[in-house]
């Protein structure tokens, strides 16, 4: 029976370890392996053609031509475009007329930090330290012109701004081929939204059929800032959804290895990071080929392209789709595409975490403060598990009172383990104590705690959400480490209310846990630590009351 206590201690420690490991896996990205980096640099030095343009397979069509990228002329510099800016109430987007590529995106409703409210969060950029752009273009048949993301488009003005009362803002970029072909790249921005509609409108005024396919891709560099064991940076990687395989994640090594390579209908692709996402969403019912690859310059690509379309002379065709650049707002994402809200990754406990998020959101809609929301939710959790906790604490109280008698049995029987175990079982039966009844209720509650961990970690609503006094942002660590210290103290008090382990090694392990958890949680988001502190305080109060009741009952008998 001595091992029951040890099992409970190890279970608690293992829960903390799982949380720590989950953070390491999902919030700390690893650097590109040195061997892979050397290969990339070598490939770049050889002067290979631009590999960022998709290389599509042969297709069966009218004339047997194969859609392909535009030819690269060695020694000829790439054409240069100009950068135009588009400003709405939610976004400030920079678009390079070379390819119509989105080269920078600022989220106007999301400051970099509370200390810098006027500096907006930069989600996309051509900065070498944090390279992240969205490209799109067309691939033509052999010997046919088609504007890739290397082609230069023309625009009517250098900047666009959504005026007061204007619900939509349309930005057109135009490319005209030498044979009478024309492509209008149309970005449509909507007030109050991070969703942008993108159309490539193909018009064929030439004398021959024009075979084209559209591609869209996200290109991401390896961020310069690296995480460490204490101060973590956000996970960055590719994700894809399709009705068959559902939600799939691809780290940088997976992208470079081309592990995403399949035909999909009703799917989408995205690059995610903590709190934010950029997603390319094709229209419903239209097939796409999803792909990924690593480039010689050390960048990574996740993309999709359409089947080839034959546009007859005098005819036109429109390729459409959506690009989302913004926060992981579950309600908005779910309205755009099936499964898109899963970029808020709750892990394997989504079935528990999803309802928790809904309840938290409902509470916050009433109190309008995420700190108080967490405290109220903690009360609800304790109420749900009140009876289970009561059973656990009653068992612990009885075990605590039996500790001197258990020690007496050990002193009496010494090394005779068999007689001592028999005597202990008799003692437990007579007193109505069950060591397992103290352990199992706590084990049952652990999945709910881990699920809540994911909710608090993944919810963008907690980003820069204040509570009171010194807690100005529940999504980052406590700047003065007050909450982690309170958590450690509360764990220590809980231990004093529990029966002391008879084994000295177990006792030392138990005494070390408050210190270990304090150090571990010192760098966790203060919202999560707030929950743990509140949970511990409520547990201490419940356990103290039950312990006093048990002591009075035994004194009366």
Secondary structure, 3 states (H helix, E strand, C coil): CHHHHHHHHHHHHHHHHHHHHHHHHHHCCCCCCHHHHHHHHHHHHCCCCCCCCCCCCCCCCCCCCCCECCCCCCCCCCCCCCEEEEECCCEEEEEECECCEEEEEEEEEEEEECCEEEEEEEEEECCHHHCEEEEEEEEECCCCCCCCCCCECECCCCEEECCCCCCEEEEEEEEECCCCEEEEEEEEEECCCCEEEEEEEEEECCCCCEEEEEEEEEEECCCCCCCCCCCCCCCCEEEEEECCCEEEEECHHHHHCCCCEEEEECCEEEEEECCEEEEEEECCCCEEEEEEEECCCCCEEEEEECCCEEECCCCEEEEEEEEEEEECCHHHHHHHCCCHHHHCCCHHHHHHHHHHHHHHHHHHHHHCCHHHHHHHHHHHHHHHCHHHHHHHHHHHHHHHHHHHHHHHHHHHHCCCHHHHHHHHHHHHHHHCCCHHHHHHHHHHHHHHHHHHHHHHHHCHHHCCCCCCCCCCCCCCCCCCCHHHHHHHHHHHHHHHHCCCCCCHHHHHHHHHHHHHHHHHHCCCCHHHHHHHHHHHHHHHHHHHHHHHHHHHHHHHC
